[in-house]
């Protein structure tokens, strides 16, 4: 088979390498063209060198191109994959730093909450630019696969306003299933069957079967509480499982941001999180992790390049959805996964316009969602709170309506549990002013926001958060890695 795949934001080097390697695990895909595009020529040069080394080592006729001209990269592409982070780490740091001044402590801040909403405001204008290019220069009927967060907002904008065939992809469901398989003593995750449904990062395992045997709530709770690691790392998720009756796909730290109960009091946060790794609830944990990863990659690039010169092992193909979806669409080999699409009645007790994440099957006829899912009422209520925030956030991002943006932030569950309306109004002004270069739709609103900030009497504080760790240096990371090797 010969067709073109374009990857936007290919400078996300590690993730792009994983997607590329997965694609080459499909025997029919070894004559494709992969067009890389990014705003960073430096990052493009690095990832292109790595992928070309992989192609050379395996002797495949795959063509790899790299171009900072996005439209040129998209020309004739049948599939377009996006993994962009608009504003990079600089804007992301403000997503964490500014809300902390108003008492809002986030672990990740890329889905909803104050950081996730502003992340969406930066991303959506760019996503719509992508969609315009796809409509104009990509292959007719091209499919857009969005990996970029905030997943629901980006996918919502691409479908409703971009008018492009779009599916959102995430790996939270797979990671949750791996945990459950481990605590239940399964030899592999293939022994576990599950139906997982909800919205991205708030998806729920509403039916679990181990080798055909249904797993009930009490057995799941007991298994998690008996696990020596997860019982400590997933305290908040286990508490939600006890109260809701079903397990959430999302990590302890991520889930804590979407609920109004666990991060609203600084003195309570330590009770629910674990500091063994960023993902379990550390303040600004993903920002620290992302910064360290970027610094590490820049320093260790020669080693990454050398490791690319290895034969591809299809048995090590990852569980990221992209390659499996393309394989099913192109070959007809059926693939079952969990996909982010417009609801349109798939989940009976969520709105039709919402972007939901739920099971579907892929073949030559496309992505076919399993309809007739009904969430437990508590799960639906929690999802609804986020959906309402997402809807307002998308519409604000498209219209440039700063008042609607403030209302979206005000209605966020965690923000509303911590901040007053006056604080929210000032915080949004401050974030929009700080990130103005990435928010063209708010250009007319920035001068007035600056004036309000100059006159404001709302007090803020200099606060690093309830559970902050410093970014480690390359030397510290190298020493820790060496110590782990010796321990093994």
SETI-492855 format. One record per atom (N, C-alpha, C): residue in one letter; x, y, z. Coordinates in steps of 0.2 Angstrom, whole numbers, plus 5000, padded with zeros to 4 digits. Each point is the difference from the previous one (the first is absolute). Layout:
REM SETI-492855
AXYZ/...
REM end
This chain:
REM SETI-492855
X500449945000/X499650065000/X500450065000/X499850054996/X500450065000/X499550065001/X500150045006/X499650065001/X500450045005/X499850065001/X500350055004/X499750015007/X500450005005/X499850025006/X500450075002/X499750055003/X500350065002/X499950005008/X500650025003/X500050005008/X500250085001/X499550035003/X500050075002/X500350005007/X500550045002/X500350005006/X500449945001/X500449984995/X500449955000/X500650015004/X500150065002/X500650025005/X499949975007/X499449975001/X499949965006/X500449934999/X500650005001/X500549954997/X499849935002/X500049995006/X499949935003/X499349974998/X499550045000/X499349984998/X500049994992/X500350044996/X500049994993/X500449944998/X500549985004/X500449944998/X499649945002/X499650005005/X499649955002/X499449994995/X499750054997/X499549994995/X500349984994/X500550024998/X500449984994/X500149925000/X500349985006/X500249935000/X499449965000/X499550025003/X499449965000/X499749994993/X500050064996/X499849994993/X500449954996/X500750005001/X500449954997/X499949935002/X499649995005/X499949935003/X499449974995/X499750044996/X499549984996/X500349984993/X500049944998/X500449984994/X499850034994/X499450024999/X499750044994/X500250075000/X500350035006/X500250075000/X500750014999/X500449964997/X500750014999/X500250044994/X499550024996/X500150044994/X499650075001/X499950025006/X499650065001/X500550065000/X499750065000/X500450075001/X499850035006/X500450025005/X499950035006/X500350075000/X499550055000/X500250074999/X500050035007/X500650025002/X500050035007/X500050084999/X499650035005/X500050075000/X500050035007/X500350065001/X500150035007/X500250074999/X499950045005/X500250074999/X500850005002/X500349955003/X500750005002/X500449964995/X500450034996/X500449974995/X500549955004/X500350035006/X500449965004/X499749935002/X499450005002/X499749945002/X499849954994/X499850044995/X499949964994/X500749964997/X500550045001/X500649964998/X500249945004/X499950015006/X500149945005/X499649944999/X499350024999/X499649944999/X500149974993/X500150044995/X500149974993/X500649965000/X500550025004/X500749965000/X499849935003/X499650005006/X499949945003/X499549954996/X499550034997/X499649964996/X500449974993/X500450044997/X500449984995/X500449945002/X500350015006/X500549945002/X499649945001/X499450005002/X499549945001/X499949974993/X499850044996/X499849984993/X500649974997/X500650035000/X500649974998/X500249935003/X499950005006/X500249945004/X499549944998/X499450014998/X499549954999/X500049994992/X500350044996/X500049994993/X499350014997/X499650045003/X499350024997/X500050054995/X499650004995/X499950064995/X499650065002/X499950005007/X499650065003/X500450064998/X499650054998/X500350074999/X499850055006/X500550035002/X499950055006/X500250074998/X499650045000/X500150074999/X499950055006/X500350065000/X499950045006/X500050074997/X499550045002/X499950074997/X499650045005/X500350065001/X499750055005/X499450034996/X499949994994/X499450034996/X499449945001/X499650025004/X499549955002/X499549984993/X499850054996/X499649984995/X500449964995/X500650014999/X500449954996/X500049935002/X500150005007/X500049935003/X499349964999/X499550045000/X499349975000/X499849994993/X500350024995/X499849994993/X499949934999/X499449984998/X499949934998/X499949955006/X500150025006/X500049955005/X499349975001/X500049945001/X499449965002/X499850005007/X500550005004/X499950005007/X500550065003/X499750045005/X500450055003/X499949995008/X500649995003/X500049995007/X500350075004/X499750025005/X500250065003/X500249985007/X500650025002/X500250005007/X500450065002/X499650064999/X500350075001/X499950025007/X500550045003/X499950045006/X500150074999/X499550044999/X500050074998/X500350045006/X500550044998/X500350045006/X500649965003/X500049944999/X500649965003/X500050005008/X500649995003/X500050005007/X500050075003/X500150054996/X500050075002/X499350025002/X499549994996/X499350015001/X499749955005/X500249945000/X499849955005/X500250025007/X500650035001/X500250025006/X499550055003/X499750044996/X499550055003/X499449975001/X499849944997/X499449975001/X500049975008/X500649995002/X500149975007/X500150065005/X500550044998/X500250065004/X499550055002/X499650024995/X499550055002/X499449985004/X499749944999/X499549985004/X500249995007/X500749985001/X500249995007/X500050065004/X500050064997/X500050065003/X499350015003/X499549974998/X499350005002/X499849945004/X500549965002/X499849945004/X499849944996/X500150004993/X499849944996/X500649964999/X500049945003/X500649954999/X499849954995/X500450004995/X499949954995/X500649954999/X499849944998/X500649954999/X500250004993/X499550004995/X500250004993/X499750074997/X499450015000/X499750064997/X500050004993/X499849954997/X500050004992/X499349974998/X499550005004/X499349974998/X499550055001/X499850015006/X499650065002/X500450035006/X499650035005/X500350045005/X500350064997/X500350055003/X500250064997/X500549994995/X500549965001/X500649994995/X499749964994/X499649955001/X499749974994/X499650044996/X499650045003/X499650054996/X500450054996/X500550035003/X500450044996/X500549974995/X500149935001/X500449964995/X499549994994/X499449995001/X499550004995/X500050064996/X500050065003/X499950064997/X500650014995/X500649985002/X500650004996/X500049954994/X499749955001/X500049944995/X499550014995/X499450025002/X499450004995/X500150044994/X500350065000/X500150044994/X500549964995/X500549975003/X500449964996/X499749944997/X499649975004/X499749944998/X499550024994/X499750055000/X499650024995/X500450024994/X500650035001/X500450014994/X500249934997/X500249955004/X500149944997/X499449974996/X499450015003/X499449974996/X500050044993/X500150065000/X499950044994/X500549974995/X500649995002/X500549974996/X499849934997/X499849965005/X499849934998/X499450014995/X499550045001/X499550014995/X500350024993/X500550045000/X500250034994/X500549964996/X500549975004/X500649974996/X500149925002/X499649975005/X500149935001/X499649964995/X500149945000/X499649954996/X499250015002/X499649994995/X499350015001/X499849945005/X499650035005/X499849955006/X500549985005/X500550045000/X500649995005/X499750005007/X500349955004/X499849995007/X500550045004/X499850035005/X500450045005/X500049965007/X500649985002/X500049965006/X500450055005/X499650025005/X500250055005/X500349975006/X500650005002/X500349985006/X500150065005/X499950064998/X500250065004/X499550015005/X500250025006/X499550025005/X499950085000/X499550035002/X499449965004/X499649964994/X500049945001/X499849954995/X499250024998/X499650005005/X499350014998/X499950074997/X500350055002/X499950074997/X500350004993/X500649984999/X500350004994/X499649964995/X499749945002/X499649964995/X499450034999/X499750035005/X499350044999/X500150054995/X500550045001/X500150064995/X500149974993/X500449954999/X500249974993/X499449984997/X499549975004/X499449974997/X499550054999/X499850045005/X499550054999/X500250064996/X500650035000/X500250064997/X500549984994/X500449955001/X500549984995/X499749964994/X499549975001/X499649964995/X500549954997/X500449975004/X500449944997/X499849945004/X500149944997/X499949945003/X500549985005/X499850015006/X500550005006/X499849955005/X500649975003/X499949955005/X500550025005/X499950005007/X500550025005/X500249935003/X500750005001/X500349945003/X500450015006/X499949955005/X500450015006/X500149935003/X500549995005/X500249945002/X499849985007/X499550055003/X499849995007/X499749935001/X499549984996/X499749945001/X500449945000/X500550004995/X500549945000/X500450005007/X500250065002/X500450005006/X499649975006/X499450035001/X499549975005/X499949935000/X499949974994/X499949934999/X500649965002/X500650034999/X500649965002/X500150005007/X499850055004/X499950005007/X499649955003/X499450004997/X499549955002/X500249934999/X500349984994/X500249944999/X500549985005/X500550045002/X500549995005/X499749985006/X499650045003/X499749995007/X499649945000/X499749984995/X499649945000/X500449934998/X500650014999/X500549944999/X500049974993/X499750044995/X500049984993/X500749994998/X500149954996/X500749994997/X500150054994/X499550034997/X500150064996/X499350034999/X500050064997/X499450045000/X499549974995/X500349964996/X499549964995/X499549965003/X500149985007/X499549965003/X499450055003/X500150064999/X499550055003/X499650034994/X499349995001/X499650034995/X499650065004/X499950064997/X499750055003/X499650054996/X499550035003/X499750064996/X500250065004/X500350054997/X500250065003/X499750064997/X499650045003/X499650054997/X500050065004/X499950064997/X500050075003/X500350054996/X500450045002/X500350054996/X500850005002/X500450034995/X500749995001/X500250025007/X500449965003/X500350015007/X499549995005/X499449994998/X499549985005/X499649944997/X500349954999/X499749944997/X500049955005/X499449965000/X499949955006/X499949934998/X500349955003/X500049934999/X499349985002/X499550004996/X499349985002/X499949935000/X500449964997/X499949934999/X500749975000/X500249955004/X500649975000/X500049925001/X500349974995/X500049925000/X500749985000/X500249955004/X500649975000/X499949934998/X500349984994/X499949934997/X499249995000/X499650054999/X499349994999/X499650005007/X500450015006/X499650005006/X499950085002/X499450025002/X499950075001/X500350025007/X500450065000/X500350025006/X499550065003/X499949995006/X499550045003/X500450055004/X499750055003/X500350065003/X500449985006/X499749955005/X500449995006/X500649964998/X500049964995/X500649964999/X500650054997/X499850054996/X500450054997/X500350045006/X499650025005/X500350045005/X500549965004/X499849945002/X500549965004/X500649994996/X500049994994/X500649984996/X500450075000/X499850054999/X500350075000/X500350015007/X499749995005/X500250015007/X500549955002/X500049954997/X500549955002/X500750004996/X500050044994/X500650014996/X500550055004/X500649985000/X500550035004/X500250074997/X499950014994/X500250074997/X499350044998/X499549974997/X499550044998/X499550025006/X500149965005/X499650035006/X500250065003/X500750024999/X500350065002/X499950064994/X500149984994/X500150044994/X499350024998/X499549965001/X499350024997/X499550015006/X500250035005/X499550015006/X499450034998/X500050064996/X499450034998/X499649964995/X500349974995/X499649964996/X499649945004/X500449975004/X499649955004/X499550035004/X500050065003/X499550035004/X499450014995/X500150034994/X499550014995/X499749934998/X500449954999/X499749934999/X499549985005/X500250015007/X499649985005/X499350045000/X500050064998/X499450055001/X499649994993/X500349994994/X499750004994/X499849934998/X500449955002/X499949934998/X500349984994/X500450054997/X500449984994/X500650035000/X500549974996/X500750035000/X500150054995/X500450055001/X500150054995/X500749994996/X500050014994/X500649994996/X500550045002/X499950065002/X500550055001/X500450005006/X500750024999/X500449995006/X499850045006/X500349995005/X499850035007/X500150074999/X500550034998/X500150074999/X499650044995/X499949964995/X499550034995/X499350015002/X499849945003/X499350005002/X499850055006/X500550015004/X499950055005/X499950074998/X500250024994/X499850064997/X499350014997/X499749954999/X499350004997/X499450005005/X500249995006/X499549995005/X500150065005/X499550025003/X500050065005/X500249985007/X500249945001/X500049985007/X500749995003/X500549984996/X500649985003/X500650045000/X500050064996/X500650044999/X499850085002/X499450005004/X499850075001/X500350035006/X500249965005/X500350025006/X500849985000/X500450045000/X500749985000/X500249955005/X499750005006/X500249965006/X499749934998/X499649994996/X499649944998/X500449964994/X500450044996/X500249974994/X500549945001/X500450015005/X500549955002/X499749935002/X499450015002/X499649945002/X499849954994/X500050034995/X499749974994/X500549984994/X500650035001/X500549994994/X500649965003/X500449984995/X500649975002/X500650034996/X500550015003/X500650044997/X500549954996/X499949945000/X500549954997/X500150024992/X499550034997/X500050024993/X499550054999/X500250044995/X499650064999/X499349994998/X499849944997/X499349994998/X499549995006/X500349995006/X499649985005/X499750065004/X500250064998/X499650065003/X500550065002/X500649994998/X500550065002/X499850064996/X500150065004/X499850064997/X500550024994/X499650014995/X500450024994/X500449944997/X499849945002/X500449944999/X500249994992/X499550014996/X500149984993/X500550064997/X499950065002/X500550054998/X500749985002/X500149985006/X500749985002/X500249944996/X499649954999/X500249954996/X500250024993/X499550044997/X500150024993/X500750044999/X500150045005/X500650045000/X500749965000/X499949955005/X500649955000/X500149964994/X499449984997/X500149954995/X500350044994/X499850064999/X500250044994/X500850015001/X500250025006/X500750015002/X500449944999/X499749945002/X500449944999/X500149984993/X499450014996/X500149984993/X500550044996/X500050065002/X500550054996/X500749975002/X500149985006/X500749985002/X500249934998/X499549965000/X500249934998/X499849984993/X499950054995/X499849994994/X500449944996/X500750015001/X500449954996/X499849925002/X499949995006/X499849945003/X499349984997/X499550054999/X499449984997/X500149984993/X500450044996/X500149994993/X500349934999/X500549985005/X500349934999/X499549955001/X499650015005/X499549945002/X499550004994/X499950054995/X499549994995/X500249954995/X500749985000/X500249964994/X500049935003/X499349985001/X499949935002/X499449974996/X500049944999/X499449974996/X499450015004/X499450014997/X499450015003/X499749935002/X499750005006/X499749945002/X499350015001/X499649974995/X499250015000/X499749985007/X500349955004/X499849985006/X500050065005/X500450054999/X500150055005/X499650064997/X499549994996/X499650064997/X499650035006/X499950065001/X499750035006/X499249994999/X499750025005/X499350005000/X499750074999/X500450054997/X499750064997/X499649984994/X499450045000/X499549984995/X500150014993/X500450054998/X500150024994/X500249954994/X500549965002/X500249954995/X499549954999/X499649985005/X499549955000/X499450024996/X499850075001/X499550034996/X500150004993/X500650024998/X500250004993/X500049934997/X500349965004/X500049934997/X499349974999/X499550015004/X499449984999/X499650034994/X500150075000/X499750044994/X500349974993/X500749995000/X500349984994/X499949934998/X500049955005/X500149934999/X499349975001/X499650035004/X499349965002/X500149965006/X500649995003/X500149965006/X499750045006/X499549975003/X499650045005/X500450025006/X499950065002/X500450025007/X499450035004/X500149985007/X499550035005/X500450055004/X499850065001/X500350045005/X499550055003/X500350055003/X499550055003/X500250074997/X499550034997/X500250064996/X499650065002/X500350064999/X499650065002/X499750034993/X499350005001/X499650024994/X499450045003/X499650034995/X499450045002/X499549955003/X499750015005/X499549955003/X499549984996/X499550044998/X499549994995/X499649935003/X499950005006/X499649945003/X500349945002/X500750004999/X500449945002/X499949985007/X500150065004/X499949995007/X499350045002/X499649965002/X499350025000/X499950065005/X500450005006/X499950065005/X500550055000/X500350014994/X500450064999/X499850044994/X500150064999/X499750044995/X500349984993/X499650014995/X500149984993/X500750034997/X500150075002/X500550044997/X500749985004/X500049975005/X500649995004/X500549954996/X500650015002/X500549954997/X500149955006/X499849944998/X500149945005/X500549954998/X500249965005/X500549954999/X499749945001/X499949954995/X499649945001/X500349954995/X499849935001/X500249954996/X499750014993/X500549984995/X499849994993/X500449954996/X499849984994/X500349964996/X500250034994/X500649984997/X500250044994/X500149944995/X499850014994/X500149964994/X500050054994/X500049974994/X500050044994/X499450054999/X499549995004/X499450045000/X500150065005/X500550005004/X500250065004/X499949985007/X500050055005/X499949995007/X499350005002/X499849945002/X499349985002/X499950005007/X499750055003/X499950005008/X499549955002/X500149985006/X499549955003/X499550055004/X499350004998/X499550055002/X499649965006/X499750045003/X499549985006/X500449995006/X500550045001/X500449995007/X499650055005/X499949985006/X499750055005/X500550005006/X500350055002/X500450015005/X499750005007/X500349975005/X499750015007/X499950075001/X499550025004/X499850075001/X500550055002/X500449975005/X500650045003/X500550024995/X500249954996/X500450014994/X499850054995/X499449994998/X499750054996/X500050075002/X499850015007/X500050065003/X500750045000/X500549965001/X500750025000/X500250024993/X499849964996/X500250024993/X499650064997/X499450015002/X499650054998/X500350075002/X500350005007/X500350065002/X500650024995/X500449954998/X500550024996/X499850024993/X499549964997/X499750014994/X499850084999/X499650025005/X499850075000/X500550055000/X500649985003/X500650055000/X500349994993/X500149944997/X500349994994/X499650044994/X499350005001/X499650034995/X500150075000/X500050035006/X500150085000/X500750014998/X500549965002/X500750024998/X500150004992/X499749954997/X500149994993/X499650064997/X499450025002/X499750064997/X500450065001/X500250015006/X500450065002/X500750004995/X500349954999/X500650004996/X499950024993/X499449974997/X499850024993/X499850075000/X499650035004/X499850065000/X500450065003/X500549985004/X500450055003/X499650045005/X499549975003/X499650035005/X500349995007/X500350055003/X500449995006/X499549995006/X499450035000/X499549995005/X499849935000/X499949974994/X499849935000/X500649965003/X500650024998/X500549965003/X500150005008/X499850065002/X500050005008/X499549965003/X499450004996/X499449965003/X500249925000/X500449984994/X500249935000/X500549995006/X500450045001/X500549995006/X499650005006/X499650045001/X499650015006/X499649935002/X499849974994/X499649945001/X500449945000/X500650005000/X500549955001/X499949975007/X499949945001/X499949975007/X500550025005/X500749994998/X500550015005/X500150085001/X500050044995/X500050075000/X499550035005/X499449974998/X499450035004/X500049985007/X500449945002/X500049985007/X500550045004/X500550044996/X500550035003/X500050085000/X499850034994/X500050074999/X499350035000/X500050075001/X499450045000/X500050024993/X499450034998/X499950034993/X500550054999/X500150055005/X500550054999/X500749974998/X500249955004/X500649974999/X500149974993/X499449974998/X500049974993/X500150054995/X499650055000/X500050064995/X500750024999/X500450025006/X500650025000/X500549954997/X500049945002/X500449954998/X500049994993/X499450004997/X499949994993/X500350064996/X499950065002/X500350064997/X500849995000/X500349985006/X500749995001/X500349954995/X499649944999/X500249954996/X500050024993/X499550034998/X499950034993/X500550054998/X500250045005/X500550054998/X500749975000/X500149955004/X500749965000/X500149964994/X499449984997/X500149954994/X499750034994/X500050075000/X499750034994/X500349994993/X500649985000/X500349984994/X499749944997/X499749965004/X499849934997/X499250015000/X499750065001/X499350005001/X499750064995/X500149994993/X499850054996/X499350025000/X499649955002/X499250025000/X499950055006/X500450015005/X499950045005/X500450075000/X500350014994/X500450064999/X499650075002/X499450004998/X499650065002/X499850015007/X500049945004/X499950005007/X500650015004/X500650004998/X500650005004/X500150075003/X499950064996/X500150065003/X499550025006/X499449984999/X499550015006/X500249955006/X500349944998/X500249965006/X500650035004/X500450034996/X500650035003/X499850065005/X499550034997/X499750065004/X499749975007/X499649954999/X499749975006/X500549985005/X500649974998/X500549975004/X500350065004/X500150054996/X500450065003/X499650035006/X499349995000/X499650035005/X499749955005/X500249944999/X499749955004/X500250005007/X499649985005/X500150005007/X500049935003/X499949954995/X500049935002/X500649975002/X500149985006/X500749985003/X500149934997/X500749994999/X500349934998/X500549995004/X500349944999/X500649985005/X500549964996/X500650005002/X500649974997/X500049935003/X499749954996/X500049935003/X500249954995/X500449965002/X500349944995/X499549945000/X499550005004/X499549945001/X500249965006/X499549955001/X500049965006/X500549944999/X500249994994/X500549944999/X500450014994/X500550045001/X500450024994/X500749975001/X500349984994/X500749975000/X500350054995/X500750015001/X500450034995/X500249964994/X500050044994/X500349974994/X500749975001/X500149944999/X500749975001/X500450014994/X500750015001/X500550014995/X500149944996/X500350014995/X500249944996/X500549955004/X500450035004/X500549975004/X499649965005/X499550035003/X499649965005/X499649944997/X499750024994/X499749944996/X500449954998/X500650014998/X500549954998/X500249965006/X500150035006/X500249975006/X499449955002/X499450025000/X499549965002/X499949944995/X500150014994/X499949954995/X500649955001/X500650025002/X500549955001/X499949965007/X499750045005/X499949965006/X499449954999/X499550014996/X499549954999/X500349944996/X500450014995/X500349954997/X500449955005/X500450035004/X500449975005/X499549965005/X499550035001/X499549965005/X499749944997/X499950014993/X499749944996/X500549945000/
REM end
